Amino acid sequence: MKQIILDTIKNFACSDTGSCQINLQSESAQEMLAEKIFENLEPHIREEMGKLVEDVVCGGSYHGDE
């Protein structure tokens, strides 16, 4: 997840502004960055939650491919 966050920050800063700098004191920049991080982490979190639910329901470390 750390790499996803780092990549999101890099892409957000450089591709959106062209200057590779973010004013993190700006509330709107904080909100936009948080939204981008959330968008990029959500699929990863959903996948991990799915695995966790599977483990709980199936009573172990079942992932369907074993």
C-alpha positions in Angstrom: 0.0 0.0 0.0 2.9 2.3 0.7 4.0 2.1 -3.0 0.5 2.9 -4.1 0.5 6.0 -2.0 3.9 7.1 -3.2 3.0 6.6 -6.8 -0.3 8.5 -6.3 1.5 11.4 -4.8 4.1 11.5 -7.6 1.5 11.3 -10.3 -0.8 13.8 -8.6 2.0 16.4 -8.2 3.7 16.1 -11.5 0.9 15.4 -14.0 -1.6 17.8 -12.5 0.6 20.8 -11.9 3.6 20.3 -14.2 5.8 21.6 -11.4 6.0 18.5 -9.3 5.1 20.5 -6.2 2.0 20.3 -4.0 1.1 23.0 -1.5 0.0 20.7 1.3 -1.1 23.8 3.4 -3.9 24.3 0.9 -7.1 22.6 2.1 -8.3 22.0 -1.5 -4.9 20.3 -2.4 -5.2 18.1 0.7 -8.8 17.1 -0.3 -7.8 16.4 -3.9 -4.8 14.3 -2.8 -6.8 12.4 -0.2 -9.4 11.6 -2.9 -6.8 10.3 -5.3 -5.1 8.2 -2.7 -8.5 6.8 -1.7 -9.4 6.0 -5.3 -6.1 4.1 -5.8 -6.2 2.2 -2.5 -9.9 1.2 -2.7 -9.4 -1.8 -5.1 -6.5 -3.1 -3.0 -8.5 -2.8 0.2 -11.5 -4.4 -1.3 -9.4 -7.4 -2.5 -7.8 -7.8 0.9 -11.2 -7.5 2.7 -12.5 -10.2 0.3 -9.7 -12.5 1.2 -10.3 -11.9 4.9 -14.0 -12.6 4.6 -13.2 -15.8 2.7 -10.8 -16.9 5.5 -13.4 -16.2 8.1 -16.3 -17.9 6.2 -14.2 -20.8 5.1 -12.5 -21.3 8.4 -8.9 -20.9 7.3 -6.5 -19.7 4.7 -8.7 -20.7 1.7 -8.2 -18.5 -1.3 -9.9 -20.6 -3.9 -6.7 -21.6 -5.8 -5.4 -24.1 -3.4 
